[in-house]
Amino acid sequence: MAQSPGTTRRTFLTRTAASALGAGALAAAGGRAAAAVPTASGTSATARLAPSPDVHIFYYPWYGSPAVSGSWRHWPQGGLTPPDRIGSDFYPVAGAYDSGDRAVVDRHMGWLAQARTGVLVTSWWGRGGYEDQRVPLLLDAAAAHGLEVAWHIEPYAGRTAQSVVDDIGYLIQRYGGHPAFHRDAAHGDRGAYYVFESLRIVDWTPLDQVADRAIVLAQTTDVSKVAHFGGMYTYDAIAAGNNPQWAGPAAYCRDHGMVWAPSIGPGYIDDRAVPGNTTPTLERADGATYDLEWNNALSPANGGPPTWVSITSFNEWHEGSQIEPATATPPTALSYRTYGGAYGRTGRAAETAYLDRTAYWVGRFEAAARRR
């Protein structure tokens, strides 16, 4: 999560939650062995099922390379020199890729389908920007894999409530005819628009203009801050592992006909991307952290199962929250972490462990939603 392209994303909500994250929560995540990923001939059986339209995952199309885009983008964060030295504590199986590379994006969509995440929520920084230019390719690749694309409206310079309304109109007009443009059949065929750092703006009255065609989600659990919104999400994977107390927001959304989409993730580390940053690391604990956060989201004590589950993230490499495969054999220019040990896997088998575990949990979520 970034406050502007090239920096990692920390909200004051995250800072507050992170500072309160005690050893107890981390012990709960890491003090038990995570169950093995269900496999069939080395592949999760659930991965062959259809992606779920109620599982959304945050996606970042902001990476660039000299070969495709003429220069490095995002990978040099932290003052590093790609391709072997990148602003991440993990290294992608796909290397220091370009988000405009058709082969890379198609591979991403295949991995998302394997994880059964039906809606990717793409980071969007305004009309005509680098991320906006990547949308046509993203839509085409998503459609080829039976996926849909929703929108993460970031805090670009000059963003206002009215500009967000205008952005929604632009996105619908420009991309709304594409088969991969997300619309939720259970909510009046309206699209999903997550507004990152929505609390920067106090008055969101203009959202009433698009309520008939857009589900706009505020990033908060404070129900006093969601007037005019159609839903709530959290983004913060650190807070999600620390007894998040989601029952209140879940009930509020249910009682007011709103979407509740709490966010969960496998871990957090931004040490390499932001040298000297004091944000705590949330260790993956061989997958136990991810399991804990899924359990928190689905637990009836937290108002679960929710309307949607949102996952932080597919490929926010700067913050180490990604489930995109990380290579088991990274370059030796820096000391990179791997997924070795996740759900009992080692070596190359561990590279896709979080994809397969996501597919497993999507099945659990679907089963819980049917009983709701």
Salt bridges, closest charged atoms under 4 A:
ASP106 OD1 - HIS145 NE2 2.97
ASP140 OD1 - HIS178 NE2 2.65
GLU148 OE1 - HIS182 ND1 2.77
GLU154 OE2 - ARG9 NH1 2.33
ASP167 OD1 - ARG127 NE 3.52
ASP184 OD1 - HIS187 ND1 2.71
GLU197 OE1 - ARG200 NE 2.53
ASP208 OD1 - HIS228 ND1 2.98
ASP212 OD1 - ARG213 NH1 3.05
GLU283 OE1 - ARG337 NH1 2.77
ASP291 OD2 - ARG357 NH2 2.89
GLU319 OE1 - ARG10 NH2 3.98
GLU324 OE2 - HIS108 NE2 2.93
ASP356 OD2 - ARG345 NH2 2.90
GLU366 OE1 - ARG116 NH2 2.89
